[in-house]
Amino acid sequence: RRSSFNNASCRPLIYLDGIPMERGVIDRLVHPSLVEAVEAYSGISQLPAQYSGAESGCGVVLIWTRR
């Protein structure tokens, strides 16, 4: 299965500090000034093993906040 961030029907999963988030919730949970790093993976072959799964075929975005 081909994945692409540009495909509207194929949307990446979003994790905040390793916890899966519902789409749209992240804006209410984290102020941009608290974001330390963002990792974007466009497909399963690039993902760290702990984030790969059936729903990660469209990619994964990992957001890490300052502690």
Phi and psi in radians as a Rosetta constraint file:
Dihedral C 1 N 2 CA 2 C 2 CIRCULARHARMONIC -1.446 0.35
Dihedral N 2 CA 2 C 2 N 3 CIRCULARHARMONIC 2.380 0.35
Dihedral C 2 N 3 CA 3 C 3 CIRCULARHARMONIC -2.040 0.35
Dihedral N 3 CA 3 C 3 N 4 CIRCULARHARMONIC 2.683 0.35
Dihedral C 3 N 4 CA 4 C 4 CIRCULARHARMONIC -2.774 0.35
Dihedral N 4 CA 4 C 4 N 5 CIRCULARHARMONIC 2.336 0.35
Dihedral C 4 N 5 CA 5 C 5 CIRCULARHARMONIC -1.180 0.35
Dihedral N 5 CA 5 C 5 N 6 CIRCULARHARMONIC -0.327 0.35
Dihedral C 5 N 6 CA 6 C 6 CIRCULARHARMONIC -1.480 0.35
Dihedral N 6 CA 6 C 6 N 7 CIRCULARHARMONIC -0.176 0.35
Dihedral C 6 N 7 CA 7 C 7 CIRCULARHARMONIC -1.504 0.35
Dihedral N 7 CA 7 C 7 N 8 CIRCULARHARMONIC 2.012 0.35
Dihedral C 7 N 8 CA 8 C 8 CIRCULARHARMONIC -1.085 0.35
Dihedral N 8 CA 8 C 8 N 9 CIRCULARHARMONIC -0.499 0.35
Dihedral C 8 N 9 CA 9 C 9 CIRCULARHARMONIC -1.484 0.35
Dihedral N 9 CA 9 C 9 N 10 CIRCULARHARMONIC -0.149 0.35
Dihedral C 9 N 10 CA 10 C 10 CIRCULARHARMONIC -2.095 0.35
Dihedral N 10 CA 10 C 10 N 11 CIRCULARHARMONIC 1.749 0.35
Dihedral C 10 N 11 CA 11 C 11 CIRCULARHARMONIC -1.960 0.35
Dihedral N 11 CA 11 C 11 N 12 CIRCULARHARMONIC 2.379 0.35
Dihedral C 11 N 12 CA 12 C 12 CIRCULARHARMONIC -1.210 0.35
Dihedral N 12 CA 12 C 12 N 13 CIRCULARHARMONIC 2.701 0.35
Dihedral C 12 N 13 CA 13 C 13 CIRCULARHARMONIC -1.318 0.35
Dihedral N 13 CA 13 C 13 N 14 CIRCULARHARMONIC 2.653 0.35
Dihedral C 13 N 14 CA 14 C 14 CIRCULARHARMONIC -2.149 0.35
Dihedral N 14 CA 14 C 14 N 15 CIRCULARHARMONIC 2.276 0.35
Dihedral C 14 N 15 CA 15 C 15 CIRCULARHARMONIC -2.092 0.35
Dihedral N 15 CA 15 C 15 N 16 CIRCULARHARMONIC 2.426 0.35
Dihedral C 15 N 16 CA 16 C 16 CIRCULARHARMONIC -2.015 0.35
Dihedral N 16 CA 16 C 16 N 17 CIRCULARHARMONIC 2.002 0.35
Dihedral C 16 N 17 CA 17 C 17 CIRCULARHARMONIC 0.871 0.35
Dihedral N 17 CA 17 C 17 N 18 CIRCULARHARMONIC 0.716 0.35
Dihedral C 17 N 18 CA 18 C 18 CIRCULARHARMONIC 1.491 0.35
Dihedral N 18 CA 18 C 18 N 19 CIRCULARHARMONIC 0.006 0.35
Dihedral C 18 N 19 CA 19 C 19 CIRCULARHARMONIC -1.891 0.35
Dihedral N 19 CA 19 C 19 N 20 CIRCULARHARMONIC 2.236 0.35
Dihedral C 19 N 20 CA 20 C 20 CIRCULARHARMONIC -1.115 0.35
Dihedral N 20 CA 20 C 20 N 21 CIRCULARHARMONIC 2.448 0.35
Dihedral C 20 N 21 CA 21 C 21 CIRCULARHARMONIC -2.094 0.35
Dihedral N 21 CA 21 C 21 N 22 CIRCULARHARMONIC 2.611 0.35
Dihedral C 21 N 22 CA 22 C 22 CIRCULARHARMONIC -1.331 0.35
Dihedral N 22 CA 22 C 22 N 23 CIRCULARHARMONIC 2.565 0.35
Dihedral C 22 N 23 CA 23 C 23 CIRCULARHARMONIC -1.083 0.35
Dihedral N 23 CA 23 C 23 N 24 CIRCULARHARMONIC 2.420 0.35
Dihedral C 23 N 24 CA 24 C 24 CIRCULARHARMONIC 1.573 0.35
Dihedral N 24 CA 24 C 24 N 25 CIRCULARHARMONIC -0.359 0.35
Dihedral C 24 N 25 CA 25 C 25 CIRCULARHARMONIC -1.349 0.35
Dihedral N 25 CA 25 C 25 N 26 CIRCULARHARMONIC -0.576 0.35
Dihedral C 25 N 26 CA 26 C 26 CIRCULARHARMONIC -1.011 0.35
Dihedral N 26 CA 26 C 26 N 27 CIRCULARHARMONIC -0.612 0.35
Dihedral C 26 N 27 CA 27 C 27 CIRCULARHARMONIC -1.094 0.35
Dihedral N 27 CA 27 C 27 N 28 CIRCULARHARMONIC -0.535 0.35
Dihedral C 27 N 28 CA 28 C 28 CIRCULARHARMONIC -1.517 0.35
Dihedral N 28 CA 28 C 28 N 29 CIRCULARHARMONIC -0.282 0.35
Dihedral C 28 N 29 CA 29 C 29 CIRCULARHARMONIC -1.680 0.35
Dihedral N 29 CA 29 C 29 N 30 CIRCULARHARMONIC -0.525 0.35
Dihedral C 29 N 30 CA 30 C 30 CIRCULARHARMONIC -2.313 0.35
Dihedral N 30 CA 30 C 30 N 31 CIRCULARHARMONIC 2.192 0.35
Dihedral C 30 N 31 CA 31 C 31 CIRCULARHARMONIC -1.368 0.35
Dihedral N 31 CA 31 C 31 N 32 CIRCULARHARMONIC 2.427 0.35
Dihedral C 31 N 32 CA 32 C 32 CIRCULARHARMONIC -0.933 0.35
Dihedral N 32 CA 32 C 32 N 33 CIRCULARHARMONIC -0.517 0.35
Dihedral C 32 N 33 CA 33 C 33 CIRCULARHARMONIC -1.191 0.35
Dihedral N 33 CA 33 C 33 N 34 CIRCULARHARMONIC -0.272 0.35
Dihedral C 33 N 34 CA 34 C 34 CIRCULARHARMONIC -1.619 0.35
Dihedral N 34 CA 34 C 34 N 35 CIRCULARHARMONIC -0.097 0.35
Dihedral C 34 N 35 CA 35 C 35 CIRCULARHARMONIC -1.359 0.35
Dihedral N 35 CA 35 C 35 N 36 CIRCULARHARMONIC 2.150 0.35
Dihedral C 35 N 36 CA 36 C 36 CIRCULARHARMONIC -1.579 0.35
Dihedral N 36 CA 36 C 36 N 37 CIRCULARHARMONIC -0.714 0.35
Dihedral C 36 N 37 CA 37 C 37 CIRCULARHARMONIC -2.741 0.35
Dihedral N 37 CA 37 C 37 N 38 CIRCULARHARMONIC 2.709 0.35
Dihedral C 37 N 38 CA 38 C 38 CIRCULARHARMONIC -2.339 0.35
Dihedral N 38 CA 38 C 38 N 39 CIRCULARHARMONIC 2.297 0.35
Dihedral C 38 N 39 CA 39 C 39 CIRCULARHARMONIC -2.069 0.35
Dihedral N 39 CA 39 C 39 N 40 CIRCULARHARMONIC 2.345 0.35
Dihedral C 39 N 40 CA 40 C 40 CIRCULARHARMONIC -2.160 0.35
Dihedral N 40 CA 40 C 40 N 41 CIRCULARHARMONIC 2.215 0.35
Dihedral C 40 N 41 CA 41 C 41 CIRCULARHARMONIC -2.116 0.35
Dihedral N 41 CA 41 C 41 N 42 CIRCULARHARMONIC 2.164 0.35
Dihedral C 41 N 42 CA 42 C 42 CIRCULARHARMONIC -1.483 0.35
Dihedral N 42 CA 42 C 42 N 43 CIRCULARHARMONIC -0.188 0.35
Dihedral C 42 N 43 CA 43 C 43 CIRCULARHARMONIC -2.809 0.35
Dihedral N 43 CA 43 C 43 N 44 CIRCULARHARMONIC 2.967 0.35
Dihedral C 43 N 44 CA 44 C 44 CIRCULARHARMONIC -1.065 0.35
Dihedral N 44 CA 44 C 44 N 45 CIRCULARHARMONIC -0.638 0.35
Dihedral C 44 N 45 CA 45 C 45 CIRCULARHARMONIC -1.121 0.35
Dihedral N 45 CA 45 C 45 N 46 CIRCULARHARMONIC -0.368 0.35
Dihedral C 45 N 46 CA 46 C 46 CIRCULARHARMONIC -1.701 0.35
Dihedral N 46 CA 46 C 46 N 47 CIRCULARHARMONIC -0.243 0.35
Dihedral C 46 N 47 CA 47 C 47 CIRCULARHARMONIC -1.253 0.35
Dihedral N 47 CA 47 C 47 N 48 CIRCULARHARMONIC 2.522 0.35
Dihedral C 47 N 48 CA 48 C 48 CIRCULARHARMONIC -1.076 0.35
Dihedral N 48 CA 48 C 48 N 49 CIRCULARHARMONIC 2.505 0.35
Dihedral C 48 N 49 CA 49 C 49 CIRCULARHARMONIC -0.923 0.35
Dihedral N 49 CA 49 C 49 N 50 CIRCULARHARMONIC -0.662 0.35
Dihedral C 49 N 50 CA 50 C 50 CIRCULARHARMONIC -1.189 0.35
Dihedral N 50 CA 50 C 50 N 51 CIRCULARHARMONIC -0.231 0.35
Dihedral C 50 N 51 CA 51 C 51 CIRCULARHARMONIC -1.890 0.35
Dihedral N 51 CA 51 C 51 N 52 CIRCULARHARMONIC 0.004 0.35
Dihedral C 51 N 52 CA 52 C 52 CIRCULARHARMONIC -1.535 0.35
Dihedral N 52 CA 52 C 52 N 53 CIRCULARHARMONIC 2.501 0.35
Dihedral C 52 N 53 CA 53 C 53 CIRCULARHARMONIC -3.139 0.35
Dihedral N 53 CA 53 C 53 N 54 CIRCULARHARMONIC -3.079 0.35
Dihedral C 53 N 54 CA 54 C 54 CIRCULARHARMONIC -1.044 0.35
Dihedral N 54 CA 54 C 54 N 55 CIRCULARHARMONIC -0.575 0.35
Dihedral C 54 N 55 CA 55 C 55 CIRCULARHARMONIC -1.623 0.35
Dihedral N 55 CA 55 C 55 N 56 CIRCULARHARMONIC 0.030 0.35
Dihedral C 55 N 56 CA 56 C 56 CIRCULARHARMONIC -1.675 0.35
Dihedral N 56 CA 56 C 56 N 57 CIRCULARHARMONIC 0.183 0.35
Dihedral C 56 N 57 CA 57 C 57 CIRCULARHARMONIC -1.119 0.35
Dihedral N 57 CA 57 C 57 N 58 CIRCULARHARMONIC -0.368 0.35
Dihedral C 57 N 58 CA 58 C 58 CIRCULARHARMONIC -1.665 0.35
Dihedral N 58 CA 58 C 58 N 59 CIRCULARHARMONIC 0.138 0.35
Dihedral C 58 N 59 CA 59 C 59 CIRCULARHARMONIC 1.782 0.35
Dihedral N 59 CA 59 C 59 N 60 CIRCULARHARMONIC 3.023 0.35
Dihedral C 59 N 60 CA 60 C 60 CIRCULARHARMONIC -2.488 0.35
Dihedral N 60 CA 60 C 60 N 61 CIRCULARHARMONIC 2.439 0.35
Dihedral C 60 N 61 CA 61 C 61 CIRCULARHARMONIC -2.019 0.35
Dihedral N 61 CA 61 C 61 N 62 CIRCULARHARMONIC 2.152 0.35
Dihedral C 61 N 62 CA 62 C 62 CIRCULARHARMONIC -1.863 0.35
Dihedral N 62 CA 62 C 62 N 63 CIRCULARHARMONIC 2.189 0.35
Dihedral C 62 N 63 CA 63 C 63 CIRCULARHARMONIC -2.016 0.35
Dihedral N 63 CA 63 C 63 N 64 CIRCULARHARMONIC 2.197 0.35
Dihedral C 63 N 64 CA 64 C 64 CIRCULARHARMONIC -2.001 0.35
Dihedral N 64 CA 64 C 64 N 65 CIRCULARHARMONIC 2.314 0.35
Dihedral C 64 N 65 CA 65 C 65 CIRCULARHARMONIC -1.797 0.35
Dihedral N 65 CA 65 C 65 N 66 CIRCULARHARMONIC 2.840 0.35
Dihedral C 65 N 66 CA 66 C 66 CIRCULARHARMONIC -1.202 0.35
Dihedral N 66 CA 66 C 66 N 67 CIRCULARHARMONIC 2.496 0.35
